[in-house]
Amino acid sequence: MRRRFLAAALGMSMAVAMTPAAAFAEETSTEEATEVVSEVASEDETGAEEESSEAETEAFDYSEGYDEKGFFEGVKALDYVTLLDYSHMELSDEIIPSDEAVQSQIDKTLSSYTKTNQITDENRLIEDGDTVNIDYVGSVDGVEFEGGSTDGKGATVTIGVTNFIDGFLDQLIGHAPGENFDINVTFPDPYTNNTDLSGKDAVFNITINYIEEKITPEFDDDFIAENLPDYESAEAYRQSVYDNLYKQNMYNALFQYVVENSEIKDVPEEVVDTVYNERYQYYTSIASMYGVGIDAFLSANGLDEDSFRDMCKTYAGNYLVLQAVMETEGWEMTADIAKESLNFTDEDYEKAVGVYGEPYVMFAASTDYVLGKLSENVTLVEMEEESSEEVSEEASSEVSSEEVSSEEVSTEEASSEAE
């Protein structure tokens, strides 16, 4: 589990933010990977399972291609990079986190502590938008049909959201937990799930088991004390969120600025190979987690062999720029500096070294280290507002949402036959 945590976090950070160091410090969501995998889930998984098994058993040396300082082995970055003058840099003050951005992060934290309450109070009537657990038995002309029942296992539905036969869920409104009653619906014609039911009137006997209610905790000192005791108060946690967002925004903007204003004359093939191998290993491990092959996964991300290597070459060039800064300044990584940059305990550091090898950990830590140093040379400036004429031109070029026709979503199903 620890290995998967480190690999997923490190890989996602390098792929998205292009700054590997922050990866070790905080677990990264795999939501993006899940969405991509869902696009290829219908493919034959036999080959994917074999590839997944091979990926699990094959050892990979993350430190191959790096020296003991975390530099690309045998490569002097200054031979390939002409650096900008980074003694004074100006960045937009838009990197300052807004109150909304901070609150959004806090809301995400609170949502992870949300509890579900089952309401069985017979005085609580179902309303539009409620999530309800029901059982039902469907029949046509008094005869139950196959797939038209929950078999007493219960089905959780949300009125106005879950796709059922037209009018099915609306008829739950106004009823209460514990009630048993009939509703009447008409199957669409044609009804592709079961053509024998096309256009027929049906009766569903409904039992309301309970209403689900999501309870999100209040963001206050009591919540912090109970769930996040490392922070003294809710305000201390809010400040931590602000600080982390500011650092993330600063580092991303600074990395982009330094790379864009430096000249990358060439990228050695051995450096591209080093980044390519790590990236390939990372994507393979993510794909295997969801039972799909690496080729299908890359394809779902809009990548083929050539574009994937081009992407890795871009990353490699970016890392060379940071290495060039370290060479210019004579900065060298040590275990203590790496721990501080990664916010690691001694135990964390040893575990990371055990998984990735010390050279790779040094490499990962050097990104935060360099950006942290360079951020001392940054002045934030207020962005000039766009002229009203420019704003008007942009607005006129946008397509109004009212002009976009929306397709009507078919609601053919009602769980097996009712979904």
C-alpha positions in Angstrom: 0.0 0.0 0.0 2.8 2.4 0.8 4.5 1.7 -2.5 1.3 2.3 -4.4 0.7 5.6 -2.4 4.2 6.9 -3.2 4.2 5.8 -6.9 0.7 7.2 -7.6 1.3 10.5 -5.9 4.8 11.0 -7.5 3.6 10.0 -10.9 0.5 12.2 -10.9 2.5 15.2 -9.7 5.1 14.7 -12.5 2.4 14.2 -15.1 0.2 17.1 -14.2 2.2 19.7 -12.2 5.6 18.6 -13.6 7.0 19.1 -10.1 7.7 15.7 -8.5 8.6 16.8 -5.0 5.1 17.5 -3.7 4.1 14.0 -4.7 5.6 12.4 -1.6 3.9 14.7 0.8 0.3 14.3 -0.1 -1.7 11.5 -1.6 -3.1 12.3 -5.0 -6.6 11.4 -6.1 -6.9 8.9 -8.9 -10.2 10.3 -10.1 -8.7 11.5 -13.4 -7.3 8.0 -14.0 -10.6 6.4 -13.2 -12.4 8.6 -15.7 -9.9 7.7 -18.4 -10.1 4.0 -17.6 -13.8 4.0 -17.9 -13.5 5.0 -21.5 -11.6 1.8 -22.3 -13.4 -0.6 -19.9 -15.3 -2.3 -22.6 -12.2 -3.6 -24.2 -11.0 -7.2 -24.0 -9.3 -7.4 -20.6 -7.4 -10.7 -21.1 -4.3 -9.0 -22.5 -4.6 -6.3 -19.8 -4.7 -8.8 -17.0 -1.5 -10.5 -18.3 0.2 -7.2 -18.7 -1.0 -6.2 -15.2 0.4 -9.4 -13.7 3.7 -8.8 -15.5 3.9 -5.2 -14.3 3.3 -6.3 -10.7 6.1 -8.8 -10.7 8.7 -7.0 -12.8 11.0 -4.8 -10.6 11.7 -1.3 -11.8 14.7 0.8 -10.8 13.5 4.3 -10.5 17.0 5.5 -9.7 18.5 4.3 -12.9 19.7 7.3 -14.9 20.3 9.5 -11.9 23.5 10.0 -9.9 23.9 10.3 -6.1 23.0 14.0 -6.2 19.7 13.4 -8.1 21.2 14.8 -11.3 20.8 13.1 -14.7 23.8 10.7 -14.7 26.7 11.9 -16.8 24.9 14.9 -18.0 25.8 18.6 -17.4 22.6 20.5 -17.9 24.4 23.8 -18.6 25.7 22.2 -21.8 22.1 22.1 -23.1 20.4 25.0 -21.3 20.8 28.8 -21.4 19.2 30.1 -18.3 17.2 33.3 -17.9 18.3 35.9 -15.5 16.4 34.7 -12.4 17.8 37.3 -10.0 14.5 39.1 -10.2 11.2 37.8 -11.6 7.7 39.1 -11.7 4.7 36.9 -11.5 1.0 37.7 -11.5 -0.7 38.2 -8.2 -3.4 35.9 -9.5 -1.5 33.1 -7.8 -2.8 34.3 -4.4 -5.5 31.9 -3.5 -9.0 33.3 -3.4 -11.3 32.8 -0.4 -13.5 30.6 -2.7 -10.5 28.4 -3.6 -9.6 28.0 0.1 -13.2 27.2 1.0 -13.5 24.7 -1.9 -10.5 22.7 -0.4 -12.1 22.8 3.0 -15.4 21.6 1.6 -13.6 18.7 0.0 -12.1 17.8 3.4 -15.5 18.0 5.0 -17.1 15.9 2.3 -14.7 13.1 3.2 -16.2 13.0 6.7 -19.8 13.1 5.5 -22.0 10.5 7.1 -25.2 9.0 5.7 -28.2 8.9 8.0 -31.2 6.6 7.3 -34.4 8.3 8.0 -37.3 6.0 8.9 -39.6 8.6 10.5 -43.1 8.1 9.0 -43.7 11.8 9.3 -40.8 12.7 6.9 -42.4 12.9 3.5 -40.3 12.3 0.3 -39.5 15.4 -1.6 -38.1 16.0 -5.1 -34.3 15.4 -5.1 -34.4 13.0 -2.1 -32.4 9.9 -2.1 -34.6 6.9 -1.2 -34.1 3.2 -0.7 -37.1 1.2 -2.0 -38.2 -2.3 -2.9 -40.6 -2.9 -5.7 -42.3 -5.7 -7.6 -43.6 -5.0 -11.2 -46.4 -6.7 -13.0 -48.3 -6.4 -16.2 -51.9 -7.6 -16.3 -51.4 -9.0 -12.8 -48.4 -11.1 -13.8 -44.9 -10.4 -12.5 -42.3 -10.0 -15.2 -38.6 -11.0 -15.1 -36.3 -8.3 -14.0 -39.1 -6.2 -12.6 -38.3 -6.8 -8.9 -35.6 -5.9 -6.4 -36.1 -9.3 -4.8 -36.1 -7.6 -1.4 -32.5 -6.4 -1.7 -33.5 -2.7 -1.9 -32.6 -0.2 -4.5 -31.3 3.3 -3.8 -32.6 6.0 -6.1 -32.4 9.8 -6.3 -35.6 11.5 -7.5 -34.8 13.7 -10.5 -31.4 12.1 -11.0 -31.7 8.3 -11.3 -33.0 7.1 -14.7 -36.2 5.2 -14.4 -39.3 4.9 -16.6 -41.0 8.3 -17.0 -43.2 9.1 -14.0 -41.9 6.2 -11.8 -39.9 8.2 -9.3 -42.1 11.2 -9.3 -44.9 9.0 -7.8 -42.7 8.5 -4.7 -43.0 12.1 -3.7 -45.3 12.7 -0.8 -44.9 9.2 0.6 -43.1 8.3 3.8 -40.8 5.5 5.1 -42.7 2.3 5.9 -45.4 2.9 3.3 -46.5 0.3 0.8 -48.4 1.4 -2.3 -48.8 0.9 -6.0 -47.7 3.1 -8.8 -48.7 3.0 -12.5 -46.4 3.5 -15.4 -46.3 2.8 -19.1 -43.2 1.3 -20.7 -41.8 3.2 -23.7 -42.5 2.0 -27.2 -40.1 0.6 -28.3 -38.6 -0.7 -25.0 -35.2 -2.2 -26.1 -34.4 -3.9 -22.8 -37.5 -6.1 -23.2 -39.5 -5.7 -26.4 -42.3 -7.8 -24.9 -43.0 -4.8 -22.5 -43.0 -2.1 -25.2 -45.9 0.3 -24.7 -47.5 -1.8 -22.0 -49.0 -0.5 -18.8 -47.4 -1.8 -15.6 -48.1 -1.7 -11.9 -45.2 -1.5 -9.4 -45.9 -2.3 -5.8 -43.5 0.0 -3.8 -42.2 -0.3 -0.3 -40.3 2.8 1.1 -37.5 1.5 3.3 -35.8 4.7 4.3 -34.7 8.1 3.1 -31.0 8.8 2.9 -29.7 12.0 4.3 -26.1 13.2 3.9 -24.8 14.9 7.1 -21.7 17.1 6.5 -19.9 18.2 9.7 -19.5 21.8 10.6 -16.1 23.3 10.1 -15.2 24.3 13.6 -12.7 23.7 16.3 -14.5 20.6 17.5 -14.3 19.1 14.1 -10.6 19.8 13.9 -10.0 18.4 17.4 -11.8 15.2 16.6 -10.6 14.6 13.1 -7.5 16.6 12.4 -5.7 16.9 15.7 -2.4 18.0 14.2 -4.0 21.5 13.8 -4.8 23.7 16.8 -8.0 25.1 15.5 -10.2 25.5 12.4 -8.5 28.8 11.7 -5.1 27.1 11.8 -6.3 24.5 9.3 -7.7 27.2 7.0 -4.4 29.0 7.1 -2.6 25.7 6.2 -4.9 25.2 3.2 -4.1 28.8 2.1 -0.4 28.3 2.5 -0.4 25.0 0.6 -2.5 26.5 -2.3 -0.2 29.5 -2.4 2.9 27.4 -2.5 1.4 25.1 -5.2 0.3 28.1 -7.3 3.7 29.8 -6.8 5.7 26.8 -7.8 3.6 25.9 -10.8 3.7 29.5 -12.1 7.4 29.9 -11.3 8.3 26.6 -13.0 6.5 27.6 -16.1 8.1 31.0 -16.1 11.6 29.7 -15.6 11.2 27.1 -18.4 9.6 29.4 -20.9 12.2 32.1 -20.4 15.2 29.8 -20.6 16.5 28.2 -23.8 16.6 24.5 -24.1 19.0 23.9 -27.0 18.8 20.1 -26.9 17.8 17.2 -24.7 20.1 14.1 -24.6 18.4 10.9 -25.6 19.6 9.2 -22.4 17.8 11.8 -20.4 14.6 11.3 -22.5 15.0 7.6 -22.0 15.2 8.0 -18.2 12.0 10.1 -18.0 10.3 7.9 -20.6 11.0 4.7 -18.6 9.7 6.3 -15.4 6.6 7.7 -17.1 5.9 4.3 -18.8 6.2 2.5 -15.5 3.8 4.9 -13.8 1.1 4.7 -16.5 1.4 0.9 -16.6 0.9 0.7 -12.8 -2.2 3.0 -13.0 -3.6 1.1 -15.9 -3.1 -2.3 -14.2 -5.0 -1.0 -11.1 -8.1 -0.8 -13.3 -7.5 -3.9 -15.3 -6.7 -2.3 -18.7 -3.6 -2.4 -20.9 -1.1 0.4 -21.1 -1.7 0.9 -24.9 -5.4 1.4 -24.3 -4.7 3.7 -21.4 -2.4 5.9 -23.4 -4.8 5.9 -26.3 -7.6 7.1 -24.0 -5.3 9.9 -22.9 -4.8 10.9 -26.6 -1.3 9.4 -26.7 0.5 7.1 -29.1 4.1 5.9 -29.0 5.5 9.0 -30.7 3.4 11.6 -28.8 4.2 9.9 -25.5 7.9 10.1 -26.2 7.5 13.8 -27.2 5.7 14.5 -23.9 8.6 12.8 -22.0 11.1 14.8 -24.0 9.3 18.0 -22.9 9.4 16.9 -19.3 13.1 16.0 -19.5 13.9 19.4 -20.9 12.1 21.1 -18.1 14.0 19.1 -15.5 17.2 19.9 -17.2 16.4 23.6 -16.6 16.1 23.1 -12.9 19.3 21.0 -12.8 21.0 23.9 -14.7 20.0 26.2 -11.9 21.5 23.9 -9.3 24.7 23.6 -11.3 25.0 27.4 -11.6 24.4 28.0 -7.9 26.5 25.0 -6.7 23.5 23.6 -4.8 23.7 19.9 -3.9 21.0 17.8 -2.3 21.6 16.0 1.0 19.4 13.6 2.9 18.5 16.4 5.4 17.7 18.9 2.6 15.5 16.2 0.9 13.6 15.5 4.1 12.9 19.2 4.6 11.9 19.7 1.0 9.6 16.7 1.0 8.3 17.3 4.6 9.5 13.8 5.5 10.1 12.2 8.8 13.2 9.9 9.0 10.8 7.0 8.6 9.1 8.4 5.5 12.5 9.1 4.0 13.8 5.6 4.6 10.6 4.1 3.1 10.9 6.3 0.0 14.5 5.3 -0.5 13.6 1.7 -0.1 11.0 2.0 -2.9 12.7 4.4 -5.3 16.4 4.5 -4.3 18.1 7.5 -2.9 19.1 9.1 -6.3 15.5 9.3 -7.4 14.4 10.7 -4.0 17.1 13.3 -4.3 15.8 14.2 -7.8 12.2 14.5 -6.6 13.2 16.7 -3.7 15.4 18.9 -5.8 12.4 20.4 -7.7 10.8 21.8 -4.5 14.2 22.9 -3.3 15.1 24.9 -6.4 11.6 26.4 -6.7 11.7 27.3 -3.1 15.0 29.1 -3.5 13.9 30.9 -6.7 10.6 32.0 -5.1 12.7 34.4 -2.9 13.4 36.3 -6.1 9.8 36.7 -7.1 7.8 39.9 -6.9 4.0 39.7 -7.4 2.5 42.3 -9.7 -1.1 43.1 -10.4 -2.3 42.0 -13.7 -3.6 44.7 -16.0 -7.3 44.5 -16.6 -8.5 43.8 -20.1 -10.0 46.8 -21.9 -13.8 46.8 -22.1 -13.4 46.5 -25.9 -11.4 43.3 -25.6 -13.8 41.9 -23.1 -16.7 42.7 -25.4 -15.0 41.0 -28.3 -14.4 37.9 -26.2 -18.0 37.8 -25.0 -19.4 38.2 -28.5 -17.3 35.2 -29.7 -18.7 32.9 -27.0 -21.6 30.7 -27.8 -24.5 31.3 -25.5 -25.6 28.3 -23.6 -29.1 29.0 -24.7 -28.1 28.5 -28.3 -26.8 25.1 -27.6 -29.4 22.4 -28.1 -29.4 19.7 -25.5 -30.3 16.1 -26.3 -33.1 14.7 -24.3 -31.8 11.9 -22.2 -33.7 8.6 -22.6 -35.1 7.2 -19.4 -35.9 3.7 -20.7 -34.9 1.7 -17.7 -36.1 1.1 -14.2 -33.5 -1.1 -12.6 -33.1 -4.2 -14.8 -36.6 -3.5 -16.2 -37.6 -0.6 -14.0 -34.3 1.3 -14.3 
